[in-house]
Amino acid sequence: MSTGNSRPLISVDSHVVEPKDLWLKRLPKRFLHQAPQVKSTEQGDFFIVPNTGMSPKPVGTEGAMINTKINGVITKPTGYRFEDQRPGAYDPIARLEDQDSQGVQAEIVYPGWLIVHSIPEFDLKVACVRAYNDWLFEEFCAHDPNRLIGAVALPVGQGPVEPAIEEAKRWAARGAKTFLLPQAVPGMAWGDAHWEPLWAVLEEIGLPVGFHQAAGQVAIFNDKTTPGVFWTTAIGNKISLGWVFMQLVYGAVPERHPNLRFILVEGGIGWIAFQLNTMDHMFTDHHRWTVPELSMKPSEYFNRNFWATFEDDRPGILTLPMLDEKRLMWAGDYPHTEGNFPFAQEQVAHDFQDVDDDVVSAITHDNAIDLFGLDIPRLVKS
């Protein structure tokens, strides 16, 4: 792969757009009447999950690029057909070509249709997640598993944890490198005792576990009566990854499982310094009487057990003196309109201006190699 004078990059948060008939082909027969699929209408193509009460979503609202950015402008994603999306969203060959054009050596690949995590019927959700994982690894990532590195989705919700445990074990045995959990399960904080068997198994397996913003239903910032509800939800999804961090720390999950590794995916990093400082302050004042008991400051758990990703966060970069650079990782977020394609190199240069080159290489490249155990040469000699 030739990147010319480009800086080598590894994206720890990219996405695939699933084939419109994936679940029609792979679900057991008893679920086919509810199979997620794409429906074509005169108004455009829509993602639907029939017979579940879930609302249709126009193709494009999940963020996949319809056209390449021109002067930073994206055309409004309504009324389009599935095939109007950028081919690299669903075609692995086209994806690798787009990677090459950006100097991206590898990507951690997350789902495109994250709303599958919100399917209300638990058995259907489990079947859909398993079918997605099979397709991701057997078809999409199989084209080049060293560069297209799938995140195994774990089925969780209003149901037992055993299906998630089984899926984690199934894919760990097949060489997976990371897992995906939704950012929220309504009514169940991540520190709840319900999840304890899952944490124990994931700690034993030893692979990093990502919480992706907008996956699942968000427990906060979900007031449908608020004006500009799209904007409040979109921004609230990102901000509430800090809420996920608090649930885990204050629920004593990393206290009980010191070897778990968590990733806060696509929430940016500008909030971290403020939140850690505030949480440490509260810990100093109140830890002697709060339950559960914690043995370390919240910032110490973060710097031992957590990583965070961003694609465009100059304010966050300016807080680097207050953070551990080894806990931060760059992402391209391809093919989403919020991502930085086809200007990844320019975005990195802008965000990291005046930052030491070894630090840039660590955040945009080497930290991902270390966390996921990638077979790619590091840029910084340690």
C-alpha positions as CSV (number, residue, x, y, z in Angstrom):
1,M,0.0,0.0,0.0
2,S,1.4,3.4,-1.0
3,T,0.5,6.5,1.0
4,G,3.0,8.9,-0.6
5,N,3.9,11.6,1.9
6,S,0.9,10.9,4.0
7,R,1.1,10.2,7.7
8,P,0.2,6.5,8.3
9,L,-3.1,6.3,10.2
10,I,-5.2,3.7,12.0
11,S,-8.9,4.4,12.4
12,V,-10.3,2.9,15.6
13,D,-13.9,3.8,14.7
14,S,-15.1,3.2,11.2
15,H,-18.4,1.7,9.9
16,V,-19.9,-0.6,7.4
17,V,-23.3,-0.3,5.8
18,E,-24.9,-3.7,5.9
19,P,-26.3,-5.3,2.7
20,K,-30.0,-4.5,2.5
21,D,-30.9,-8.3,2.4
22,L,-28.3,-9.4,5.1
23,W,-31.0,-10.5,7.6
24,L,-33.4,-11.8,5.0
25,K,-30.6,-14.2,4.0
26,R,-29.2,-15.1,7.4
27,L,-32.0,-15.1,10.0
28,P,-33.7,-18.3,11.1
29,K,-37.0,-18.8,9.3
30,R,-39.1,-18.0,12.5
31,F,-37.7,-14.4,12.5
32,L,-38.0,-13.6,8.8
33,H,-41.3,-11.7,9.2
34,Q,-39.4,-9.2,11.3
35,A,-36.1,-9.2,9.4
36,P,-34.4,-5.8,9.2
37,Q,-34.3,-4.8,5.5
38,V,-34.4,-1.9,3.1
39,K,-37.7,-1.0,1.6
40,S,-37.9,1.0,-1.6
41,T,-40.7,3.7,-2.0
42,E,-41.3,6.6,-4.3
43,Q,-39.9,8.8,-1.6
44,G,-36.6,6.9,-1.5
45,D,-35.2,3.8,0.3
46,F,-35.9,3.2,4.0
47,F,-34.4,0.9,6.7
48,I,-37.3,-1.0,8.4
49,V,-37.7,-3.6,11.0
50,P,-41.2,-4.8,10.2
51,N,-43.7,-6.0,12.8
52,T,-41.7,-4.5,15.8
53,G,-43.2,-1.0,16.1
54,M,-39.9,0.6,15.2
55,S,-40.1,3.6,12.9
56,P,-38.6,3.5,9.4
57,K,-35.4,5.5,8.8
58,P,-34.5,7.0,5.4
59,V,-31.3,5.8,3.9
60,G,-28.7,8.4,4.7
61,T,-30.0,9.2,8.2
62,E,-27.6,6.7,9.7
63,G,-24.8,9.0,8.4
64,A,-23.4,7.1,5.4
65,M,-22.1,9.5,2.7
66,I,-24.2,9.9,-0.3
67,N,-21.6,11.9,-2.1
68,T,-18.0,12.9,-1.3
69,K,-17.7,16.2,0.6
70,I,-17.3,19.1,-1.7
71,N,-15.8,22.1,0.1
72,G,-17.0,20.5,3.3
73,V,-20.7,20.4,2.3
74,I,-22.9,17.3,2.3
75,T,-26.1,17.2,0.4
76,K,-29.2,16.6,2.5
77,P,-29.6,12.8,2.9
78,T,-33.2,12.3,2.1
79,G,-34.9,10.6,-0.9
80,Y,-31.9,8.5,-1.8
81,R,-31.5,4.9,-2.8
82,F,-29.3,2.4,-1.1
83,E,-27.0,2.3,-4.1
84,D,-26.5,6.1,-4.0
85,Q,-24.3,5.7,-0.9
86,R,-20.5,5.7,-1.4
87,P,-19.5,2.2,-2.6
88,G,-16.8,1.9,0.1
89,A,-19.6,1.9,2.7
90,Y,-20.6,-1.7,1.7
91,D,-18.0,-2.9,-0.8
92,P,-14.7,-4.0,0.9
93,I,-12.7,-3.6,-2.3
94,A,-13.8,0.0,-2.7
95,R,-13.3,0.5,1.1
96,L,-9.6,-0.4,0.8
97,E,-9.2,1.9,-2.1
98,D,-10.6,4.8,0.0
99,Q,-8.4,3.7,2.9
100,D,-5.3,3.9,0.6
101,S,-6.2,7.4,-0.5
102,Q,-6.2,8.6,3.1
103,G,-3.1,6.8,4.3
104,V,-5.3,4.6,6.6
105,Q,-3.5,1.3,7.2
106,A,-6.4,-0.4,9.1
107,E,-9.8,0.2,10.6
108,I,-11.8,-1.1,13.5
109,V,-15.2,-1.7,11.8
110,Y,-18.5,-1.1,13.7
111,P,-22.0,-1.6,12.4
112,G,-23.7,1.0,10.2
113,W,-27.2,0.4,11.3
114,L,-26.6,0.8,15.1
115,I,-30.4,0.9,15.7
116,V,-30.4,-2.9,15.6
117,H,-29.3,-2.7,19.2
118,S,-32.7,-1.1,20.0
119,I,-34.9,-3.9,18.6
120,P,-37.4,-4.4,21.5
121,E,-37.9,-8.2,21.2
122,F,-34.9,-9.8,22.9
123,D,-34.8,-13.1,21.0
124,L,-35.0,-11.2,17.7
125,K,-32.2,-8.9,18.7
126,V,-30.0,-11.8,19.6
127,A,-30.6,-13.5,16.3
128,C,-30.0,-10.3,14.3
129,V,-26.7,-9.6,16.2
130,R,-25.4,-13.1,15.6
131,A,-26.4,-12.9,11.9
132,Y,-24.6,-9.5,11.6
133,N,-21.4,-10.9,13.2
134,D,-21.4,-13.9,10.9
135,W,-21.7,-11.7,7.8
136,L,-19.2,-9.1,9.0
137,F,-16.4,-11.6,9.5
138,E,-17.3,-14.2,6.8
139,E,-17.9,-11.8,4.0
140,F,-16.8,-8.1,4.6
141,C,-13.7,-8.4,6.8
142,A,-12.6,-11.7,5.2
143,H,-11.5,-9.7,2.2
144,D,-8.5,-8.4,4.2
145,P,-8.8,-9.2,7.9
146,N,-5.5,-7.4,8.7
147,R,-7.0,-4.1,7.6
148,L,-10.7,-4.6,8.1
149,I,-11.0,-5.5,11.8
150,G,-14.5,-6.2,12.9
151,A,-15.9,-5.3,16.3
152,V,-18.0,-8.3,17.6
153,A,-21.4,-7.0,18.6
154,L,-22.7,-8.5,21.8
155,P,-26.5,-8.9,22.2
156,V,-27.7,-7.3,25.4
157,G,-31.0,-5.8,26.5
158,Q,-34.1,-6.7,28.5
159,G,-33.0,-10.3,28.7
160,P,-30.4,-12.6,30.2
161,V,-26.7,-12.0,29.7
162,E,-26.0,-15.6,28.6
163,P,-26.4,-14.9,24.8
164,A,-23.8,-12.1,25.1
165,I,-21.4,-14.4,27.0
166,E,-21.9,-17.1,24.4
167,E,-21.2,-14.7,21.5
168,A,-18.1,-13.3,23.2
169,K,-16.7,-16.8,23.7
170,R,-17.7,-17.9,20.2
171,W,-15.8,-15.0,18.5
172,A,-12.8,-15.0,20.9
173,A,-12.2,-18.6,19.9
174,R,-12.2,-17.4,16.2
175,G,-9.6,-14.7,16.7
176,A,-11.7,-11.5,17.3
177,K,-9.9,-8.5,18.6
178,T,-12.6,-6.4,20.2
179,F,-16.2,-6.4,21.3
180,L,-19.1,-3.8,21.0
181,L,-21.7,-3.0,23.5
182,P,-24.4,-0.4,23.1
183,Q,-24.0,2.9,24.9
184,A,-27.1,2.3,27.0
185,V,-29.7,-0.4,27.9
186,P,-32.8,1.4,29.3
187,G,-33.4,0.7,32.9
188,M,-30.1,-1.1,33.5
189,A,-26.9,0.9,34.4
190,W,-23.6,-0.8,33.5
191,G,-22.8,-1.0,37.2
192,D,-25.9,-3.1,37.9
193,A,-25.3,-6.6,39.3
194,H,-27.1,-8.0,36.2
195,W,-24.0,-7.5,34.2
196,E,-21.5,-9.0,36.6
197,P,-21.3,-12.5,34.9
198,L,-20.6,-10.7,31.6
199,W,-17.8,-8.6,33.1
200,A,-16.2,-11.6,34.6
201,V,-16.1,-13.5,31.3
202,L,-15.0,-10.5,29.3
203,E,-12.1,-9.9,31.8
204,E,-11.1,-13.5,31.4
205,I,-11.2,-13.3,27.6
206,G,-9.1,-10.1,27.8
207,L,-10.3,-8.3,24.6
208,P,-11.1,-4.5,24.8
209,V,-14.8,-3.7,25.0
210,G,-16.2,-0.6,23.1
211,F,-19.3,1.4,23.9
212,H,-20.4,3.2,20.8
213,Q,-22.4,6.4,21.0
214,A,-25.9,6.1,19.4
215,A,-25.9,2.3,19.8
216,G,-28.9,1.4,21.8
217,Q,-31.3,3.7,23.4
218,V,-29.7,6.5,25.4
219,A,-30.8,6.8,29.0
220,I,-30.4,10.7,29.0
221,F,-30.9,13.5,26.5
222,N,-33.9,11.7,25.2
223,D,-36.7,14.3,25.5
224,K,-38.7,14.1,22.3
225,T,-40.5,17.3,23.1
226,T,-37.3,19.4,23.0
227,P,-37.0,21.7,19.9
228,G,-34.3,20.7,17.6
229,V,-34.5,17.1,18.9
230,F,-32.1,15.8,16.2
231,W,-29.4,18.1,17.4
232,T,-29.9,17.5,21.1
233,T,-30.0,13.8,20.6
234,A,-26.9,13.8,18.3
235,I,-24.8,15.8,20.7
236,G,-26.3,14.2,23.8
237,N,-25.3,10.8,22.5
238,K,-21.7,11.9,22.4
239,I,-21.7,13.7,25.8
240,S,-23.4,10.8,27.5
241,L,-20.4,8.5,26.9
242,G,-19.1,10.4,30.0
243,W,-22.3,9.0,31.7
244,V,-21.2,5.5,30.6
245,F,-17.8,6.1,32.2
246,M,-19.5,7.3,35.5
247,Q,-21.8,4.2,35.5
248,L,-18.9,1.9,35.3
249,V,-16.6,3.7,37.8
250,Y,-19.3,4.5,40.4
251,G,-20.7,1.0,39.9
252,A,-17.2,-0.3,40.9
253,V,-16.8,-2.4,37.7
254,P,-13.1,-1.6,37.1
255,E,-12.6,-1.9,40.9
256,R,-13.9,-5.5,40.8
257,H,-12.4,-6.3,37.4
258,P,-9.0,-4.4,37.1
259,N,-8.0,-6.1,33.9
260,L,-11.1,-5.0,31.9
261,R,-10.3,-2.6,29.0
262,F,-13.1,-0.2,27.9
263,I,-13.3,2.1,24.9
264,L,-15.6,5.1,24.7
265,V,-16.2,5.3,21.0
266,E,-17.0,8.4,19.0
267,G,-17.6,10.7,22.0
268,G,-14.7,12.9,21.5
269,I,-12.1,13.8,24.1
270,G,-12.7,17.4,25.0
271,W,-14.9,16.5,28.0
272,I,-12.5,14.1,29.6
273,A,-10.2,16.5,31.5
274,F,-13.1,18.5,33.0
275,Q,-15.0,15.4,34.0
276,L,-12.0,13.6,35.6
277,N,-11.1,16.7,37.5
278,T,-14.7,17.1,38.8
279,M,-15.0,13.4,39.7
280,D,-11.7,13.4,41.5
281,H,-12.8,16.5,43.5
282,M,-16.0,14.8,44.5
283,F,-14.1,11.6,45.4
284,T,-11.7,13.5,47.6
285,D,-14.7,15.1,49.5
286,H,-17.0,12.1,49.7
287,H,-15.4,8.7,49.2
288,R,-15.2,7.9,52.9
289,W,-19.0,7.4,53.1
290,T,-20.2,6.6,49.5
291,V,-21.1,3.0,48.4
292,P,-19.7,1.1,46.6
293,E,-16.3,1.8,48.1
294,L,-13.6,2.7,45.6
295,S,-9.9,2.3,46.3
296,M,-8.7,4.8,43.6
297,K,-9.6,8.2,42.2
298,P,-11.8,8.1,39.1
299,S,-8.9,9.5,37.0
300,E,-6.8,6.6,38.0
301,Y,-9.4,4.1,36.8
302,F,-9.6,6.1,33.5
303,N,-5.8,5.9,33.0
304,R,-5.8,2.2,33.8
305,N,-9.0,0.8,32.2
306,F,-10.3,3.3,29.6
307,W,-9.6,4.6,26.1
308,A,-11.5,7.3,24.2
309,T,-11.7,8.0,20.5
310,F,-12.3,11.2,18.4
311,E,-12.3,12.2,14.7
312,D,-12.3,16.0,15.0
313,D,-11.5,17.5,18.3
314,R,-9.0,20.4,18.4
315,P,-10.3,21.5,21.8
316,G,-9.6,18.1,23.2
317,I,-6.1,18.1,21.8
318,L,-5.5,21.4,23.7
319,T,-6.2,19.5,27.0
320,L,-3.4,17.0,26.3
321,P,-1.2,18.3,29.2
322,M,-4.0,17.1,31.5
323,L,-4.4,13.7,29.9
324,D,-2.5,10.5,29.4
325,E,-1.9,10.4,25.6
326,K,-1.8,6.6,25.7
327,R,-5.5,6.6,26.4
328,L,-6.5,8.5,23.3
329,M,-7.1,7.2,19.7
330,W,-7.9,8.8,16.4
331,A,-10.8,7.7,14.2
332,G,-11.8,8.4,10.6
333,D,-15.5,7.5,11.2
334,Y,-15.7,6.5,7.5
335,P,-18.2,6.5,5.8
336,H,-20.2,8.8,8.0
337,T,-20.8,12.5,7.2
338,E,-19.4,13.3,10.6
339,G,-16.1,11.7,9.7
340,N,-13.2,13.3,7.9
341,F,-13.0,11.5,4.6
342,P,-11.6,12.6,2.1
343,F,-9.7,15.1,4.3
344,A,-8.2,12.8,7.0
345,Q,-4.7,14.0,6.6
346,E,-5.8,17.7,6.6
347,Q,-7.9,17.1,9.7
348,V,-5.1,15.4,11.6
349,A,-2.7,18.3,10.6
350,H,-5.3,20.8,11.9
351,D,-6.1,19.1,15.2
352,F,-2.5,18.3,16.0
353,Q,-0.8,21.5,15.1
354,D,2.2,22.2,17.4
355,V,2.0,18.7,19.0
356,D,5.1,16.6,19.2
357,D,5.3,14.2,16.3
358,D,5.8,11.1,18.6
359,V,2.6,12.1,20.4
360,V,0.7,12.4,17.1
361,S,2.0,9.0,16.0
362,A,0.9,7.4,19.2
363,I,-2.6,8.8,19.1
364,T,-3.2,8.3,15.4
365,H,-1.4,5.0,15.1
366,D,0.5,3.2,17.8
367,N,-2.0,3.3,20.6
368,A,-4.4,1.2,18.4
369,I,-1.6,-1.3,17.7
370,D,-1.0,-1.7,21.4
371,L,-4.6,-2.0,22.5
372,F,-5.9,-4.3,19.8
373,G,-2.7,-6.3,19.2
374,L,-2.5,-5.4,15.5
375,D,0.2,-6.9,13.3
376,I,1.4,-3.5,12.0
377,P,4.8,-2.0,12.7
378,R,4.8,0.8,15.3
379,L,5.9,4.3,14.3
380,V,7.4,5.3,17.6
381,K,10.3,3.1,19.0
382,S,9.6,2.3,22.6
